[in-house]
Amino acid sequence: MKTAYELAMERLQKSVPSKKLTGAQKKELAELDSQYAAKIAGRELALADEINTTRGTGDMEKAGKLQEQLVVERKKLLAELEEKKEQVRQAAG
């Protein structure tokens, strides 16, 4: 007997069949993940250092703004990554 999840996945597969990716596309997606992980880590390191320095001086308001900037930049990079990955996926169709 199938679970409700399995039945739902079968219905979804019938209505929206998944696209098969080639090996090159999978490799390109992995490279994008790697590149953006490095970009995000770089920004996090740079801003974390600046945030710690600012907190050390006692300027908590500026540290808070830098923390918000980090969140915004991270979201922007993740959105960029998803956009590029979607372009690769669309090329499969």
N, C-alpha and C positions, 0 to 999 in steps of 0.2 A: 504494500500500500504506500502511495506517495504522500509526502507531507504537503501542507498548504504552500509552503515556499517552493517546492519543486513544481507543483501545478502552476503557480503564478509565473515561475520562470519559463515554463513551456509556453504559456499563453503569450508572454512577452516576446519570446523567440519567434513565434508565429506572426505576430503583428509587426515587429521591428527586428528583422534578422540582423545578427551582428556581422560586421564586415571582418574578413580575414586580413590580417596584416602580413606583409612580406617580411622576410628576415631583415632586409635593408631598412624597412620602416621601423621595425622593432629596435634595430640598432640606433637609428636616428632619434627615436623617442628616448632611449636610454642616454644617448649623448646630451640631449636637451636637458634631461633630469640632472645629469652630472654638471653641466655648465651652469644651470641656474642654482643648483645647490651651492656651488662655489661662489657665485655672485652674491647670494643671500648671506652666506657665511662671512664673506668679505665685508659686506655692509654691517653685519651684526658686530663683527670684531671692531671695526672702525668706530661705530657709534657707541658701542659698549665702553670702549676706552674713553671716549669723550664724555659719556654720561658719568663714569666713575670719577673722572677728573673734576667735572662740574659739581658732583655731590661732595667731593673732598673740599671744595671751596665754600660749600654751604649754600650754593644757589640752587635750591630745590625746584624752583619754578622753571629755570632753564633746563634742568635735568628731566623734568616732566615733559617739556616740549620735545626734547631730544628723544625721549622714550616713545612719544607719539609719532615722531618722524620715522623712527625705526619700524613701528607697526605699519605705517602708511607705505613705506618703501618696500617692506616685505610683501604686503598685499599686492602692490603694483607689480613686483617681480613675479609673484605666483600667478597673477592674472595674465601677464605676458607669456609665461611658460605654458599655461593652458591654451592660450590662443595659438601659439606655435605648434603645440601638440595636436590641436584640432585640425590645423592645416595639413599636417602629416597624415592624420587619420582620413581626412576628406580625399586626399590624393589616392587612397586605397579604393575609393568607390568609383 
